[in-house]
C-alpha cells in the first residue's frame, strides 16, 4: 500500500532536512491507512473485538537526506506475523524510486479493553499475510 507525501518546512529541523519525528509520523499514518483498508482501523472494533497494534521495537535506516518540497512515496507492508505480534515494513522512496528510509516495527496486538497482548486471530492473520512487500 503506497501513500504520497510532500515534505513541508515544518517536517524539517535546524539542519534543514526532514526530522526523525516526521519519518515516524509518516510511517504511522501509512500503517494506520493499511490497517484501515483491510478492515482493522486502529482503535475501532472489528466483529466485537477492539484490537489494535502497539509498536514495541523499531529498527530504522536513514539512507538519504530528504529536504522540504520533496515528494515521497511511503509503502507499508508486513514482514512477519507472529503469535501475538506483527512486524511492519515501512519504506520511503523518492518519486524516482530511490529508497531514502526503511523501518521495521515489531508491534504487539493489544486488546484495547484489557490493555494486554492477545493472539492474532485467524482472519486478521490471513489479511496481514497478504501484505508482504518485495525483498530489497
HUDAJO-V666866 format. One record per run of one state. SS is the DSSP state (2 for helix, 1 for strand, 0 for the rest). FROM is the first residue (numbers start at 1). TO is the last residue. If there is no record, write none. Layout:
BEGIN
SS,FROM,TO
SS,FROM,TO
END
This chain:
BEGIN
0,1,1
1,2,6
0,7,8
2,9,11
1,12,12
0,13,16
1,17,18
0,19,19
2,20,37
0,38,45
1,46,46
0,47,48
1,49,49
0,50,50
1,51,62
0,63,66
1,67,67
0,68,70
1,71,81
0,82,84
1,85,94
0,95,98
1,99,111
0,112,115
1,116,117
0,118,121
2,122,129
0,130,136
END
